[in-house]
Amino acid sequence: IGHSLGGNIALHYTASQPAAISRLIVIEGLGFSQTAFDKVINIPIEERWKKAVDRRLSSLQRQPRCFKTIEEGVARMASLHPQLREDQARHLAYHALHKEGEGYRWKHDPLLTFQSLRPTPPSEYLGLYQTIPCPVLLMYGVDSWASSAKEDGRVDVFQHGQIIEYPNAGHWLHHDQFERFAKDCKTFLSSSF
């Protein structure tokens, strides 16, 4: 099971090591749709480079957010993701923070949020995904910024692909609709194909 970048990595790993994986669940990690790819590529390269370099420099110059207590981190997590229940925000903050000096900082690398200056064209990655022999379950939140692989047909490239879309869920659908997500995962992983 992989989410977002983790799902994309899991897809590439499965394509390169098909005997190692018997089932794969990908939560919003398929990659750019053709429409999203075209939107990025249609921005002049010099503009893309300037914007990307400016963002990276700005990020590197910014001090990482530091919280005096874990509770401050929980409050920040809840404010960024109001759809989370309090126990979910607490769980995520507890596992996403690490002690540093007198406070707590997020563990994630902010540079991972930058998209590639030239993303992989869908024709390339979809060709790779066609070689995946195991069943693949794609999951999408209806309210997410990610485009639906059902609507644009990307789910159809898989030999054994299916998709589930979650209403009232965004990019973190596994938190937004946790009970349904867990049930769907168990059903998929225990099914015979």
Disulfide bonds with the S-S distance in Angstrom:
none
